[in-house]
Amino acid sequence: MERYDIAIIGAGPAGLSAAIYAARGGLKTIVFEKGLIGGQIVVTADVENYPGFDENVTGFEIMEKMRLQALKFDALIVEEAVKGIGFEGLCKIIETDEKQYRVKSIIIASGAHPRKLNVPGEERFIGRGVSYCATCDGALYRNKIVAVNGGGDSAVEEALFLTRFVEKVYLIHRRDQLRAVHAIQQRAFKNPKIEIIWDSVIQEIDGDKQVEKLILFNRKTEKVSTLEVNGLFIYIGIIPNNQLFESRIDLDNQGFVITNDNMETNIPGVYAAGDIRQKLLRQVVTATADGAIAAFAAEKWIEENAEALARHYNEK
Ligand code: NAP
């Protein structure tokens, strides 16, 4: 069995920041990533609020620098999906398809994934007009008409991004006020290519081979209408990636991990950082801060429990 001081699950901003701090602090560090190294932010075209970058920078550029920085301090980043976590002993076990690892401490930085709308037509048209990633698919809709569903930062930012390509964006929101921060809202209100459809939900996505129309329901007037579009981008929130541990770690009612200020979960030696945590503000800057704190706290915990951990760590 391979042995590491610390295992970090997820190589997004929280995971890579934790890896930089842990490895730089002298811990033998391994990071597991089953998807994109860099996490969800990698598919964001412009990041304008990460401190230190006065010119816009892409999510990919920021995350590539974090990846290289983690490697510089000798963190190992492996593209293996974690299949199981054993929290029972003082040392923990991580299982992937390939191997088992014994570790002293774990930082969960497994992030979140986009929520689905769950309406007729959604599954059928994924990749044929339905998308969850404007950065990936936006350019396919040059001079076309698209809709974005949602009223949060993601929906409004991505609607703005899509205006670079498309003729028109309908932003469909279920209430009469956006949830996105003021500055982004103002940019959307001023953009002539964006029309907001208030108080409305999508009941159905329809078309032949590609998306052609949406059936909308106005919650105030209770009227049903049809909106002709070539594509639909869904940004209606995120769901925590908690399947590996949901029955064993304390979660809030939405499934996000509850931690204290030191990122400690209810299990000694297990920490959580980034979007997987219950928190007010989900941003790269807060994810990286979480990662740094979690790594520092884990390092202290390992130090304090060094003797007992050494016995378990060396077991076969
Ligand atoms: P979010 O803030 O949770 O917003 C989700 C939006 O979708 C809300 O407007 C919500 O409506 C709507 N919604 C939820 N379920 C729906 C349903 N079933 N049908 C229709 N509409 C539905 O999610 P997000 O925009 O993906 O952002 C996730 C997190 O990342 C947030 O913390 C956000 O601040 C952060 N983020 C930050 C930035 C940035 O700072 N640059 C960029 C992107 C994301 P209601 O408003 O009515 O609830």
py3Dmol code that shows the C-alpha trace and the ligand (Angstrom):
import py3Dmol

protein = """\
ATOM      1  CA  MET A   1       0.000   0.000   0.000  1.00  0.00           C
ATOM      2  CA  GLU A   2       1.335   3.464  -0.865  1.00  0.00           C
ATOM      3  CA  ARG A   3       1.628   5.905   2.013  1.00  0.00           C
ATOM      4  CA  TYR A   4       1.250   9.688   2.102  1.00  0.00           C
ATOM      5  CA  ASP A   5       0.924  12.214   4.911  1.00  0.00           C
ATOM      6  CA  ILE A   6      -1.994  13.923   3.279  1.00  0.00           C
ATOM      7  CA  ALA A   7      -4.480  13.086   0.534  1.00  0.00           C
ATOM      8  CA  ILE A   8      -6.383  15.871  -1.184  1.00  0.00           C
ATOM      9  CA  ILE A   9      -9.510  14.889  -3.080  1.00  0.00           C
ATOM     10  CA  GLY A  10     -10.031  17.274  -6.003  1.00  0.00           C
ATOM     11  CA  ALA A  11      -7.608  19.453  -7.984  1.00  0.00           C
ATOM     12  CA  GLY A  12      -9.637  22.657  -8.252  1.00  0.00           C
ATOM     13  CA  PRO A  13      -8.561  25.956  -6.643  1.00  0.00           C
ATOM     14  CA  ALA A  14      -9.158  24.647  -3.099  1.00  0.00           C
ATOM     15  CA  GLY A  15      -7.358  21.338  -3.689  1.00  0.00           C
ATOM     16  CA  LEU A  16      -4.357  22.829  -5.479  1.00  0.00           C
ATOM     17  CA  SER A  17      -3.974  25.607  -2.913  1.00  0.00           C
ATOM     18  CA  ALA A  18      -4.065  22.954  -0.157  1.00  0.00           C
ATOM     19  CA  ALA A  19      -1.455  20.960  -2.096  1.00  0.00           C
ATOM     20  CA  ILE A  20       0.852  23.990  -2.387  1.00  0.00           C
ATOM     21  CA  TYR A  21       0.624  24.680   1.359  1.00  0.00           C
ATOM     22  CA  ALA A  22       0.873  21.038   2.458  1.00  0.00           C
ATOM     23  CA  ALA A  23       3.785  20.130   0.176  1.00  0.00           C
ATOM     24  CA  ARG A  24       5.616  23.354   0.929  1.00  0.00           C
ATOM     25  CA  GLY A  25       5.100  22.574   4.632  1.00  0.00           C
ATOM     26  CA  GLY A  26       7.041  19.341   4.105  1.00  0.00           C
ATOM     27  CA  LEU A  27       4.120  16.884   4.018  1.00  0.00           C
ATOM     28  CA  LYS A  28       4.190  14.030   1.534  1.00  0.00           C
ATOM     29  CA  THR A  29       1.167  15.090  -0.496  1.00  0.00           C
ATOM     30  CA  ILE A  30      -1.018  13.366  -3.082  1.00  0.00           C
ATOM     31  CA  VAL A  31      -3.903  14.991  -4.971  1.00  0.00           C
ATOM     32  CA  PHE A  32      -6.604  12.872  -6.655  1.00  0.00           C
ATOM     33  CA  GLU A  33      -8.567  14.245  -9.610  1.00  0.00           C
ATOM     34  CA  LYS A  34     -11.099  12.280 -11.648  1.00  0.00           C
ATOM     35  CA  GLY A  35     -12.025  15.042 -14.098  1.00  0.00           C
ATOM     36  CA  LEU A  36     -10.403  18.255 -15.214  1.00  0.00           C
ATOM     37  CA  ILE A  37      -7.305  19.352 -13.302  1.00  0.00           C
ATOM     38  CA  GLY A  38      -8.257  22.873 -12.258  1.00  0.00           C
ATOM     39  CA  GLY A  39     -11.905  22.179 -11.505  1.00  0.00           C
ATOM     40  CA  GLN A  40     -14.997  24.045 -12.674  1.00  0.00           C
ATOM     41  CA  ILE A  41     -13.170  27.371 -13.078  1.00  0.00           C
ATOM     42  CA  VAL A  42     -11.117  25.977 -15.971  1.00  0.00           C
ATOM     43  CA  VAL A  43     -14.086  26.522 -18.297  1.00  0.00           C
ATOM     44  CA  THR A  44     -14.555  30.171 -17.297  1.00  0.00           C
ATOM     45  CA  ALA A  45     -13.424  32.503 -20.049  1.00  0.00           C
ATOM     46  CA  ASP A  46     -12.791  35.650 -18.012  1.00  0.00           C
ATOM     47  CA  VAL A  47     -12.001  35.830 -14.314  1.00  0.00           C
ATOM     48  CA  GLU A  48     -12.128  39.486 -13.342  1.00  0.00           C
ATOM     49  CA  ASN A  49     -12.201  39.298  -9.552  1.00  0.00           C
ATOM     50  CA  TYR A  50      -9.222  37.129  -8.591  1.00  0.00           C
ATOM     51  CA  PRO A  51      -6.854  39.515  -6.802  1.00  0.00           C
ATOM     52  CA  GLY A  52      -3.540  40.183  -8.483  1.00  0.00           C
ATOM     53  CA  PHE A  53      -4.826  40.197 -12.052  1.00  0.00           C
ATOM     54  CA  ASP A  54      -5.882  43.668 -13.210  1.00  0.00           C
ATOM     55  CA  GLU A  55      -6.228  42.439 -16.790  1.00  0.00           C
ATOM     56  CA  ASN A  56      -8.780  39.688 -17.328  1.00  0.00           C
ATOM     57  CA  VAL A  57      -7.335  36.214 -17.108  1.00  0.00           C
ATOM     58  CA  THR A  58      -8.882  32.873 -18.046  1.00  0.00           C
ATOM     59  CA  GLY A  59      -9.729  30.215 -15.469  1.00  0.00           C
ATOM     60  CA  PHE A  60      -7.371  27.876 -17.300  1.00  0.00           C
ATOM     61  CA  GLU A  61      -4.420  30.296 -17.001  1.00  0.00           C
ATOM     62  CA  ILE A  62      -4.879  30.707 -13.239  1.00  0.00           C
ATOM     63  CA  MET A  63      -5.265  26.986 -12.650  1.00  0.00           C
ATOM     64  CA  GLU A  64      -2.280  26.029 -14.810  1.00  0.00           C
ATOM     65  CA  LYS A  65      -0.115  28.297 -12.661  1.00  0.00           C
ATOM     66  CA  MET A  66      -1.509  26.695  -9.482  1.00  0.00           C
ATOM     67  CA  ARG A  67      -0.862  23.215 -10.880  1.00  0.00           C
ATOM     68  CA  LEU A  68       2.769  24.066 -11.718  1.00  0.00           C
ATOM     69  CA  GLN A  69       3.239  25.670  -8.308  1.00  0.00           C
ATOM     70  CA  ALA A  70       1.958  22.518  -6.548  1.00  0.00           C
ATOM     71  CA  LEU A  71       4.325  20.378  -8.647  1.00  0.00           C
ATOM     72  CA  LYS A  72       7.217  22.715  -7.834  1.00  0.00           C
ATOM     73  CA  PHE A  73       6.834  21.768  -4.161  1.00  0.00           C
ATOM     74  CA  ASP A  74       6.681  18.051  -5.059  1.00  0.00           C
ATOM     75  CA  ALA A  75       2.966  17.426  -4.582  1.00  0.00           C
ATOM     76  CA  LEU A  76       1.930  14.407  -6.632  1.00  0.00           C
ATOM     77  CA  ILE A  77      -1.222  14.947  -8.740  1.00  0.00           C
ATOM     78  CA  VAL A  78      -2.795  11.718 -10.008  1.00  0.00           C
ATOM     79  CA  GLU A  79      -5.699  11.375 -12.429  1.00  0.00           C
ATOM     80  CA  GLU A  80      -7.439   8.619 -10.484  1.00  0.00           C
ATOM     81  CA  ALA A  81     -11.055   8.595  -9.343  1.00  0.00           C
ATOM     82  CA  VAL A  82     -11.418   7.935  -5.622  1.00  0.00           C
ATOM     83  CA  LYS A  83     -13.868   5.033  -5.173  1.00  0.00           C
ATOM     84  CA  GLY A  84     -13.864   4.725  -1.408  1.00  0.00           C
ATOM     85  CA  ILE A  85     -12.597   6.413   1.739  1.00  0.00           C
ATOM     86  CA  GLY A  86     -11.982   4.559   5.006  1.00  0.00           C
ATOM     87  CA  PHE A  87     -12.307   7.049   7.850  1.00  0.00           C
ATOM     88  CA  GLU A  88     -12.479   4.490  10.630  1.00  0.00           C
ATOM     89  CA  GLY A  89      -8.891   4.264  11.886  1.00  0.00           C
ATOM     90  CA  LEU A  90      -6.670   7.095  13.025  1.00  0.00           C
ATOM     91  CA  CYS A  91      -4.977   6.768   9.621  1.00  0.00           C
ATOM     92  CA  LYS A  92      -7.341   6.826   6.677  1.00  0.00           C
ATOM     93  CA  ILE A  93      -7.556   4.655   3.584  1.00  0.00           C
ATOM     94  CA  ILE A  94      -8.184   5.968   0.071  1.00  0.00           C
ATOM     95  CA  GLU A  95      -9.213   3.487  -2.606  1.00  0.00           C
ATOM     96  CA  THR A  96      -9.101   4.105  -6.342  1.00  0.00           C
ATOM     97  CA  ASP A  97      -9.612   1.620  -9.189  1.00  0.00           C
ATOM     98  CA  GLU A  98      -5.872   1.127  -9.333  1.00  0.00           C
ATOM     99  CA  LYS A  99      -4.604   1.217  -5.745  1.00  0.00           C
ATOM    100  CA  GLN A 100      -5.092   1.638  -2.027  1.00  0.00           C
ATOM    101  CA  TYR A 101      -3.376   4.434  -0.163  1.00  0.00           C
ATOM    102  CA  ARG A 102      -2.826   4.878   3.579  1.00  0.00           C
ATOM    103  CA  VAL A 103      -2.810   8.530   4.666  1.00  0.00           C
ATOM    104  CA  LYS A 104      -2.721  10.462   7.919  1.00  0.00           C
ATOM    105  CA  SER A 105      -5.078  13.238   6.963  1.00  0.00           C
ATOM    106  CA  ILE A 106      -7.575  14.024   4.179  1.00  0.00           C
ATOM    107  CA  ILE A 107      -8.702  17.311   2.667  1.00  0.00           C
ATOM    108  CA  ILE A 108     -11.950  16.990   0.746  1.00  0.00           C
ATOM    109  CA  ALA A 109     -12.000  19.519  -2.082  1.00  0.00           C
ATOM    110  CA  SER A 110     -14.341  17.626  -4.382  1.00  0.00           C
ATOM    111  CA  GLY A 111     -16.343  20.689  -5.446  1.00  0.00           C
ATOM    112  CA  ALA A 112     -19.758  20.697  -7.033  1.00  0.00           C
ATOM    113  CA  HIS A 113     -21.435  20.083 -10.388  1.00  0.00           C
ATOM    114  CA  PRO A 114     -24.215  21.875 -12.289  1.00  0.00           C
ATOM    115  CA  ARG A 115     -27.810  21.243 -11.230  1.00  0.00           C
ATOM    116  CA  LYS A 116     -30.065  19.840 -13.951  1.00  0.00           C
ATOM    117  CA  LEU A 117     -33.426  21.299 -14.834  1.00  0.00           C
ATOM    118  CA  ASN A 118     -35.166  17.902 -14.990  1.00  0.00           C
ATOM    119  CA  VAL A 119     -37.706  18.825 -17.650  1.00  0.00           C
ATOM    120  CA  PRO A 120     -38.745  16.856 -20.749  1.00  0.00           C
ATOM    121  CA  GLY A 121     -36.205  17.252 -23.551  1.00  0.00           C
ATOM    122  CA  GLU A 122     -33.208  18.113 -21.336  1.00  0.00           C
ATOM    123  CA  GLU A 123     -31.447  14.738 -21.526  1.00  0.00           C
ATOM    124  CA  ARG A 124     -32.389  14.192 -25.183  1.00  0.00           C
ATOM    125  CA  PHE A 125     -30.870  17.484 -26.336  1.00  0.00           C
ATOM    126  CA  ILE A 126     -27.641  17.493 -24.290  1.00  0.00           C
ATOM    127  CA  GLY A 127     -24.940  18.227 -26.885  1.00  0.00           C
ATOM    128  CA  ARG A 128     -27.654  19.104 -29.403  1.00  0.00           C
ATOM    129  CA  GLY A 129     -28.625  22.510 -28.104  1.00  0.00           C
ATOM    130  CA  VAL A 130     -28.621  21.951 -24.346  1.00  0.00           C
ATOM    131  CA  SER A 131     -25.349  22.906 -22.651  1.00  0.00           C
ATOM    132  CA  TYR A 132     -24.021  23.596 -19.161  1.00  0.00           C
ATOM    133  CA  CYS A 133     -20.852  25.344 -20.420  1.00  0.00           C
ATOM    134  CA  ALA A 134     -20.969  28.556 -22.438  1.00  0.00           C
ATOM    135  CA  THR A 135     -17.176  28.700 -22.659  1.00  0.00           C
ATOM    136  CA  CYS A 136     -17.082  25.252 -24.233  1.00  0.00           C
ATOM    137  CA  ASP A 137     -20.039  25.591 -26.589  1.00  0.00           C
ATOM    138  CA  GLY A 138     -20.732  29.326 -27.012  1.00  0.00           C
ATOM    139  CA  ALA A 139     -18.809  29.667 -30.276  1.00  0.00           C
ATOM    140  CA  LEU A 140     -21.087  27.051 -31.888  1.00  0.00           C
ATOM    141  CA  TYR A 141     -23.943  29.561 -31.704  1.00  0.00           C
ATOM    142  CA  ARG A 142     -22.419  32.382 -33.758  1.00  0.00           C
ATOM    143  CA  ASN A 143     -25.213  34.698 -34.965  1.00  0.00           C
ATOM    144  CA  LYS A 144     -27.843  32.399 -33.438  1.00  0.00           C
ATOM    145  CA  ILE A 145     -30.461  32.942 -30.748  1.00  0.00           C
ATOM    146  CA  VAL A 146     -29.933  31.278 -27.386  1.00  0.00           C
ATOM    147  CA  ALA A 147     -31.476  31.227 -23.929  1.00  0.00           C
ATOM    148  CA  VAL A 148     -29.750  31.087 -20.559  1.00  0.00           C
ATOM    149  CA  ASN A 149     -31.697  29.798 -17.579  1.00  0.00           C
ATOM    150  CA  GLY A 150     -30.955  31.100 -14.056  1.00  0.00           C
ATOM    151  CA  GLY A 151     -30.491  34.365 -12.207  1.00  0.00           C
ATOM    152  CA  GLY A 152     -27.253  33.844 -10.256  1.00  0.00           C
ATOM    153  CA  ASP A 153     -23.699  34.991 -11.007  1.00  0.00           C
ATOM    154  CA  SER A 154     -23.067  32.077 -13.348  1.00  0.00           C
ATOM    155  CA  ALA A 155     -26.183  32.609 -15.480  1.00  0.00           C
ATOM    156  CA  VAL A 156     -25.683  36.343 -15.858  1.00  0.00           C
ATOM    157  CA  GLU A 157     -21.906  36.154 -16.442  1.00  0.00           C
ATOM    158  CA  GLU A 158     -22.311  33.438 -19.040  1.00  0.00           C
ATOM    159  CA  ALA A 159     -25.158  35.319 -20.752  1.00  0.00           C
ATOM    160  CA  LEU A 160     -22.768  38.270 -21.074  1.00  0.00           C
ATOM    161  CA  PHE A 161     -20.042  35.999 -22.420  1.00  0.00           C
ATOM    162  CA  LEU A 162     -22.422  34.539 -25.020  1.00  0.00           C
ATOM    163  CA  THR A 163     -23.174  38.011 -26.424  1.00  0.00           C
ATOM    164  CA  ARG A 164     -19.696  37.864 -28.013  1.00  0.00           C
ATOM    165  CA  PHE A 165     -21.003  35.289 -30.454  1.00  0.00           C
ATOM    166  CA  VAL A 166     -24.742  35.219 -30.633  1.00  0.00           C
ATOM    167  CA  GLU A 167     -27.337  37.558 -32.105  1.00  0.00           C
ATOM    168  CA  LYS A 168     -29.514  37.492 -28.984  1.00  0.00           C
ATOM    169  CA  VAL A 169     -29.630  35.972 -25.500  1.00  0.00           C
ATOM    170  CA  TYR A 170     -32.864  35.486 -23.594  1.00  0.00           C
ATOM    171  CA  LEU A 171     -32.106  35.274 -19.882  1.00  0.00           C
ATOM    172  CA  ILE A 172     -34.936  33.306 -18.311  1.00  0.00           C
ATOM    173  CA  HIS A 173     -35.321  33.705 -14.559  1.00  0.00           C
ATOM    174  CA  ARG A 174     -37.989  32.334 -12.260  1.00  0.00           C
ATOM    175  CA  ARG A 175     -38.359  35.529 -10.182  1.00  0.00           C
ATOM    176  CA  ASP A 176     -38.556  39.282 -10.833  1.00  0.00           C
ATOM    177  CA  GLN A 177     -35.093  40.003  -9.410  1.00  0.00           C
ATOM    178  CA  LEU A 178     -31.693  38.565 -10.244  1.00  0.00           C
ATOM    179  CA  ARG A 179     -29.571  36.907  -7.577  1.00  0.00           C
ATOM    180  CA  ALA A 180     -26.256  37.870  -9.295  1.00  0.00           C
ATOM    181  CA  VAL A 181     -24.098  40.610  -7.760  1.00  0.00           C
ATOM    182  CA  HIS A 182     -24.992  44.203  -8.625  1.00  0.00           C
ATOM    183  CA  ALA A 183     -22.047  44.915 -10.969  1.00  0.00           C
ATOM    184  CA  ILE A 184     -22.818  41.932 -13.198  1.00  0.00           C
ATOM    185  CA  GLN A 185     -26.548  42.710 -13.211  1.00  0.00           C
ATOM    186  CA  GLN A 186     -25.872  46.261 -14.394  1.00  0.00           C
ATOM    187  CA  ARG A 187     -23.766  45.009 -17.288  1.00  0.00           C
ATOM    188  CA  ALA A 188     -26.555  42.645 -18.331  1.00  0.00           C
ATOM    189  CA  PHE A 189     -29.228  45.370 -18.115  1.00  0.00           C
ATOM    190  CA  LYS A 190     -27.102  47.602 -20.358  1.00  0.00           C
ATOM    191  CA  ASN A 191     -26.312  44.942 -22.957  1.00  0.00           C
ATOM    192  CA  PRO A 192     -28.593  45.367 -25.986  1.00  0.00           C
ATOM    193  CA  LYS A 193     -28.245  41.700 -26.928  1.00  0.00           C
ATOM    194  CA  ILE A 194     -29.713  40.468 -23.609  1.00  0.00           C
ATOM    195  CA  GLU A 195     -33.455  40.353 -23.012  1.00  0.00           C
ATOM    196  CA  ILE A 196     -34.612  39.139 -19.609  1.00  0.00           C
ATOM    197  CA  ILE A 197     -37.732  37.025 -19.352  1.00  0.00           C
ATOM    198  CA  TRP A 198     -38.860  37.420 -15.748  1.00  0.00           C
ATOM    199  CA  ASP A 199     -40.986  35.167 -13.518  1.00  0.00           C
ATOM    200  CA  SER A 200     -40.718  32.259 -15.912  1.00  0.00           C
ATOM    201  CA  VAL A 201     -39.714  28.627 -15.789  1.00  0.00           C
ATOM    202  CA  ILE A 202     -38.949  26.245 -18.618  1.00  0.00           C
ATOM    203  CA  GLN A 203     -41.504  23.441 -18.813  1.00  0.00           C
ATOM    204  CA  GLU A 204     -40.171  21.637 -21.854  1.00  0.00           C
ATOM    205  CA  ILE A 205     -37.346  21.723 -24.394  1.00  0.00           C
ATOM    206  CA  ASP A 206     -38.459  20.771 -27.884  1.00  0.00           C
ATOM    207  CA  GLY A 207     -37.128  20.340 -31.401  1.00  0.00           C
ATOM    208  CA  ASP A 208     -36.370  17.790 -34.068  1.00  0.00           C
ATOM    209  CA  LYS A 209     -32.633  16.975 -34.208  1.00  0.00           C
ATOM    210  CA  GLN A 210     -31.572  20.151 -32.368  1.00  0.00           C
ATOM    211  CA  VAL A 211     -33.255  22.421 -29.839  1.00  0.00           C
ATOM    212  CA  GLU A 212     -35.784  24.616 -31.646  1.00  0.00           C
ATOM    213  CA  LYS A 213     -38.068  25.927 -28.928  1.00  0.00           C
ATOM    214  CA  LEU A 214     -38.755  26.188 -25.219  1.00  0.00           C
ATOM    215  CA  ILE A 215     -42.148  25.994 -23.581  1.00  0.00           C
ATOM    216  CA  LEU A 216     -42.267  28.632 -20.854  1.00  0.00           C
ATOM    217  CA  PHE A 217     -44.638  29.095 -17.959  1.00  0.00           C
ATOM    218  CA  ASN A 218     -45.034  32.551 -16.438  1.00  0.00           C
ATOM    219  CA  ARG A 219     -45.520  32.093 -12.702  1.00  0.00           C
ATOM    220  CA  LYS A 220     -47.265  35.460 -12.260  1.00  0.00           C
ATOM    221  CA  THR A 221     -49.652  35.458 -15.212  1.00  0.00           C
ATOM    222  CA  GLU A 222     -49.830  31.631 -15.388  1.00  0.00           C
ATOM    223  CA  LYS A 223     -49.569  31.901 -19.176  1.00  0.00           C
ATOM    224  CA  VAL A 224     -47.775  29.277 -21.249  1.00  0.00           C
ATOM    225  CA  SER A 225     -45.758  30.537 -24.231  1.00  0.00           C
ATOM    226  CA  THR A 226     -43.285  29.251 -26.810  1.00  0.00           C
ATOM    227  CA  LEU A 227     -39.826  30.752 -27.296  1.00  0.00           C
ATOM    228  CA  GLU A 228     -37.850  29.894 -30.428  1.00  0.00           C
ATOM    229  CA  VAL A 229     -34.144  29.411 -29.708  1.00  0.00           C
ATOM    230  CA  ASN A 230     -31.221  27.478 -31.166  1.00  0.00           C
ATOM    231  CA  GLY A 231     -29.681  26.609 -27.831  1.00  0.00           C
ATOM    232  CA  LEU A 232     -30.206  26.601 -24.084  1.00  0.00           C
ATOM    233  CA  PHE A 233     -27.495  27.123 -21.457  1.00  0.00           C
ATOM    234  CA  ILE A 234     -28.547  25.951 -17.999  1.00  0.00           C
ATOM    235  CA  TYR A 235     -27.034  27.702 -14.937  1.00  0.00           C
ATOM    236  CA  ILE A 236     -29.434  27.036 -12.085  1.00  0.00           C
ATOM    237  CA  GLY A 237     -26.980  26.346  -9.297  1.00  0.00           C
ATOM    238  CA  ILE A 238     -24.641  23.648  -8.152  1.00  0.00           C
ATOM    239  CA  ILE A 239     -24.863  20.303  -6.348  1.00  0.00           C
ATOM    240  CA  PRO A 240     -22.067  19.245  -3.968  1.00  0.00           C
ATOM    241  CA  ASN A 241     -19.972  16.227  -4.987  1.00  0.00           C
ATOM    242  CA  ASN A 242     -20.504  14.404  -1.679  1.00  0.00           C
ATOM    243  CA  GLN A 243     -21.364  10.860  -2.807  1.00  0.00           C
ATOM    244  CA  LEU A 244     -18.190   9.326  -1.359  1.00  0.00           C
ATOM    245  CA  PHE A 245     -18.928  10.308   2.225  1.00  0.00           C
ATOM    246  CA  GLU A 246     -22.471  11.678   2.498  1.00  0.00           C
ATOM    247  CA  SER A 247     -23.627   9.377   5.273  1.00  0.00           C
ATOM    248  CA  ARG A 248     -20.459   9.744   7.343  1.00  0.00           C
ATOM    249  CA  ILE A 249     -19.616  13.446   7.415  1.00  0.00           C
ATOM    250  CA  ASP A 250     -21.903  16.156   8.793  1.00  0.00           C
ATOM    251  CA  LEU A 251     -23.632  17.987   5.934  1.00  0.00           C
ATOM    252  CA  ASP A 252     -26.121  20.846   5.804  1.00  0.00           C
ATOM    253  CA  ASN A 253     -29.591  20.329   4.347  1.00  0.00           C
ATOM    254  CA  GLN A 254     -28.286  21.016   0.824  1.00  0.00           C
ATOM    255  CA  GLY A 255     -25.509  18.451   1.135  1.00  0.00           C
ATOM    256  CA  PHE A 256     -22.569  20.843   1.677  1.00  0.00           C
ATOM    257  CA  VAL A 257     -19.957  19.832   4.285  1.00  0.00           C
ATOM    258  CA  ILE A 258     -20.147  21.631   7.619  1.00  0.00           C
ATOM    259  CA  THR A 259     -16.735  22.726   8.937  1.00  0.00           C
ATOM    260  CA  ASN A 260     -15.452  25.062  11.603  1.00  0.00           C
ATOM    261  CA  ASP A 261     -13.223  28.064  10.822  1.00  0.00           C
ATOM    262  CA  ASN A 262     -10.210  25.722  10.588  1.00  0.00           C
ATOM    263  CA  MET A 263     -11.985  23.676   7.854  1.00  0.00           C
ATOM    264  CA  GLU A 264     -12.281  20.694  10.241  1.00  0.00           C
ATOM    265  CA  THR A 265     -15.173  18.316   9.664  1.00  0.00           C
ATOM    266  CA  ASN A 266     -16.717  16.179  12.399  1.00  0.00           C
ATOM    267  CA  ILE A 267     -14.057  13.492  11.740  1.00  0.00           C
ATOM    268  CA  PRO A 268     -10.647  14.180  13.316  1.00  0.00           C
ATOM    269  CA  GLY A 269      -7.979  14.673  10.659  1.00  0.00           C
ATOM    270  CA  VAL A 270     -10.524  15.201   7.865  1.00  0.00           C
ATOM    271  CA  TYR A 271     -10.938  18.700   6.439  1.00  0.00           C
ATOM    272  CA  ALA A 272     -13.066  20.242   3.687  1.00  0.00           C
ATOM    273  CA  ALA A 273     -12.251  23.200   1.430  1.00  0.00           C
ATOM    274  CA  GLY A 274     -13.820  25.094  -1.471  1.00  0.00           C
ATOM    275  CA  ASP A 275     -17.256  24.710  -3.058  1.00  0.00           C
ATOM    276  CA  ILE A 276     -18.004  21.460  -1.208  1.00  0.00           C
ATOM    277  CA  ARG A 277     -18.189  23.436   2.064  1.00  0.00           C
ATOM    278  CA  GLN A 278     -21.198  25.184   3.490  1.00  0.00           C
ATOM    279  CA  LYS A 279     -20.215  28.847   2.984  1.00  0.00           C
ATOM    280  CA  LEU A 280     -21.418  32.287   1.987  1.00  0.00           C
ATOM    281  CA  LEU A 281     -19.190  33.032  -0.989  1.00  0.00           C
ATOM    282  CA  ARG A 282     -18.068  30.486  -3.590  1.00  0.00           C
ATOM    283  CA  GLN A 283     -15.175  32.074  -5.487  1.00  0.00           C
ATOM    284  CA  VAL A 284     -11.628  31.135  -6.465  1.00  0.00           C
ATOM    285  CA  VAL A 285     -10.292  33.483  -3.807  1.00  0.00           C
ATOM    286  CA  THR A 286     -12.335  31.862  -1.008  1.00  0.00           C
ATOM    287  CA  ALA A 287     -11.549  28.354  -2.275  1.00  0.00           C
ATOM    288  CA  THR A 288      -7.804  29.019  -2.235  1.00  0.00           C
ATOM    289  CA  ALA A 289      -8.066  30.526   1.254  1.00  0.00           C
ATOM    290  CA  ASP A 290      -9.981  27.433   2.461  1.00  0.00           C
ATOM    291  CA  GLY A 291      -7.307  25.184   0.950  1.00  0.00           C
ATOM    292  CA  ALA A 292      -4.473  27.044   2.688  1.00  0.00           C
ATOM    293  CA  ILE A 293      -6.235  26.944   6.073  1.00  0.00           C
ATOM    294  CA  ALA A 294      -7.140  23.262   5.705  1.00  0.00           C
ATOM    295  CA  ALA A 295      -3.542  22.314   4.865  1.00  0.00           C
ATOM    296  CA  PHE A 296      -2.172  24.325   7.777  1.00  0.00           C
ATOM    297  CA  ALA A 297      -4.717  22.811  10.187  1.00  0.00           C
ATOM    298  CA  ALA A 298      -3.974  19.303   8.894  1.00  0.00           C
ATOM    299  CA  GLU A 299      -0.240  19.855   9.356  1.00  0.00           C
ATOM    300  CA  LYS A 300      -0.817  20.904  12.997  1.00  0.00           C
ATOM    301  CA  TRP A 301      -3.120  17.912  13.609  1.00  0.00           C
ATOM    302  CA  ILE A 302      -0.509  15.507  12.187  1.00  0.00           C
ATOM    303  CA  GLU A 303       2.157  17.078  14.387  1.00  0.00           C
ATOM    304  CA  GLU A 304      -0.008  16.838  17.511  1.00  0.00           C
ATOM    305  CA  ASN A 305      -0.885  13.180  16.841  1.00  0.00           C
ATOM    306  CA  ALA A 306       2.516  12.173  15.502  1.00  0.00           C
ATOM    307  CA  GLU A 307       3.183   9.262  17.853  1.00  0.00           C
ATOM    308  CA  ALA A 308      -0.175   7.545  17.540  1.00  0.00           C
ATOM    309  CA  LEU A 309      -0.284   8.168  13.785  1.00  0.00           C
ATOM    310  CA  ALA A 310       3.173   6.638  13.307  1.00  0.00           C
ATOM    311  CA  ARG A 311       1.959   3.307  14.764  1.00  0.00           C
ATOM    312  CA  HIS A 312      -1.064   3.098  12.437  1.00  0.00           C
ATOM    313  CA  TYR A 313       0.794   4.493   9.449  1.00  0.00           C
ATOM    314  CA  ASN A 314       3.361   1.722   9.475  1.00  0.00           C
ATOM    315  CA  GLU A 315       0.812  -1.128   9.774  1.00  0.00           C
ATOM    316  CA  LYS A 316       0.714  -3.472   6.789  1.00  0.00           C
TER     317      LYS A 316
END
"""
ligand_1 = """\
48
NAP
P -26.741 30.202 -7.539
O -26.086 31.445 -7.039
O -27.228 29.187 -6.583
O -27.938 30.660 -8.471
C -28.798 29.726 -9.054
C -29.873 30.470 -9.836
O -30.709 29.509 -10.481
C -30.765 31.328 -8.924
O -31.076 32.540 -9.573
C -32.009 30.441 -8.749
O -33.183 31.187 -8.638
C -32.047 29.671 -10.066
N -32.640 28.339 -9.904
C -32.336 27.373 -8.995
N -33.050 26.260 -9.208
C -33.833 26.520 -10.282
C -34.785 25.764 -10.989
N -35.078 24.511 -10.648
N -35.399 26.336 -12.051
C -35.092 27.601 -12.417
N -34.197 28.380 -11.789
C -33.563 27.834 -10.733
O -25.778 29.377 -8.537
P -24.615 29.849 -9.560
O -24.986 31.091 -10.280
O -24.264 28.639 -10.343
O -23.423 30.173 -8.597
C -22.897 29.158 -7.708
C -21.910 29.813 -6.771
O -20.745 30.238 -7.487
C -22.476 31.077 -6.116
O -21.991 31.129 -4.801
C -21.915 32.202 -6.948
O -21.807 33.433 -6.254
C -20.561 31.640 -7.340
N -20.103 32.235 -8.612
C -19.376 33.370 -8.552
C -18.928 33.982 -9.726
C -18.130 35.249 -9.652
O -18.037 35.844 -8.614
N -17.507 35.717 -10.702
C -19.253 33.426 -10.965
C -20.014 32.268 -10.991
C -20.442 31.688 -9.798
P -33.522 32.064 -7.311
O -32.680 33.291 -7.443
O -34.971 32.304 -7.444
O -33.166 31.202 -6.156
"""
view = py3Dmol.view(width=600, height=400)
view.addModel(protein, "pdb")
view.setStyle({"model": 0}, {"cartoon": {"style": "trace"}})
view.addModel(ligand_1, "xyz")
view.setStyle({"model": 1}, {"stick": {}})
view.zoomTo()
view.show()
